[in-house]
Amino acid sequence: MRTIVVKPEYEAWRAAARHLLAQRVMPDEVLWSDDPQEASLFVGEDLLAKQPASEAIKVPSAFMDMAKSAAAHTDSKRWALLYRVLWRLTLGGERYLLSMATDRDVRQMQDWCKAVGRDIHKMHAFVRFRLVGVDAVTGREQFVAWFEPDHRIVRLAVPFFEKRFAGMDWSILTPYECAHWDGKRLHFTEGVACSSAPDEDALDDLWRTYYRNIFNPARVKISAMQSEMPKKYWKNLPEAPLIAGLIAESAERVQGMLAKEERPAKPAPKNAYLESLHRMNQDEAP
C-alpha cells in the first residue's frame, strides 16, 4: 500500500496520478491525503519520477474538465475517487463510464462539480472590494476583498475578476488561498484569517445606496432571497444591514405605490415609417 500526500490542488493530484497510472498502480493500492501533517509519509513522488514512463495513456478531455472542478471540493475522498475513475476509464476498459449517470463514482463526481459550481457563482456575486490605497508609482487604485467559500474555488473563480476588474490592482483573500492581480500578472498566496480583511470604507456607502435603489418591495420573496443569498454571506456584504429594514417597509411601500395615480401614457413618437406600418395593419384588419 502506498501513501500519497499531495497539495490540495488539481495539478498536484494530476502529476501524482499520471505517475501511478504509468506504473499500473491499482486504485486499491493507494491511500491519498492532502494533509500537510502527513508529508513525512509521502515517499512516492520522487520514486515515481525515477520510474521509466510507459506508453502514453489517452484520457478523455471530459474527465479532465470534471476532475479539475471536483478537485476543488473539500471532501477528503476526492483524490481516491478521481484516481479510481481515471483507472476505470483507461486501464479498466470502461471507456464510456462518464455517460453512465447511474454509476456511483460518476454520480459523486457530478455532485461535487455542482457544489463547486454553486460556490463559484456565489463568489462572483458576493465579493465586495474595498479601496485600501493608491500605488505611489503607477497611480493605480488598490482594492482588497474578503470571501469565505465552502470549497477551494479561488483559481476557478478569479478569471472572472481578472477580466472584469483588469484596470485596478486587487487582492481577494480567503481562508484557503488568496489571489492577487497587479494589472499584468495574476498570482496566488496561502490563505489568511478573517482578521486580514480590510475595514469599512466609503465604497460601502455606494453599495448601500445602489442596493437601496434597486430593491423592489413588490417582488420580495424572503425564502427565495435567502436561498440565493444565504445569511452566511451577509456579514461580509455592506448592503446586508439594510435588508431587514427594507423587508419590514416593503408592505407599506407597495401600498404607497398602488395609491399613486397612474401616469398618463406618453404619445407615440412621430415617425413616418411607424405610421405607415400602423396604416398597413388597419387596412389588413377584417
Secondary structure, DSSP 8 states (H G I E B T S, - for coil): -EEEE--SSHHHHHHHHHHHHHTT--GGGEEEE--GGGGGG--SHHHHHHS---S-----HHHHHHHHHHTTS--TTHHHHHHHHHHHHTTT--TTGGG-TTSHHHHHHHHHHHHHHHHHHHHHHH---EEEEE-TTT--EEEEEE---SSS-HHHHHHHHHHHTTTSEEEEE-SSEEEEE-SS-EEEEE---GGGS----HHHHHHHHHHHHH--GGG--HHHHHHHS-GGGGGG-TTHHHHHHHHHHHHHHHHHHHHS-----------HHHHHHHHHHHHH--
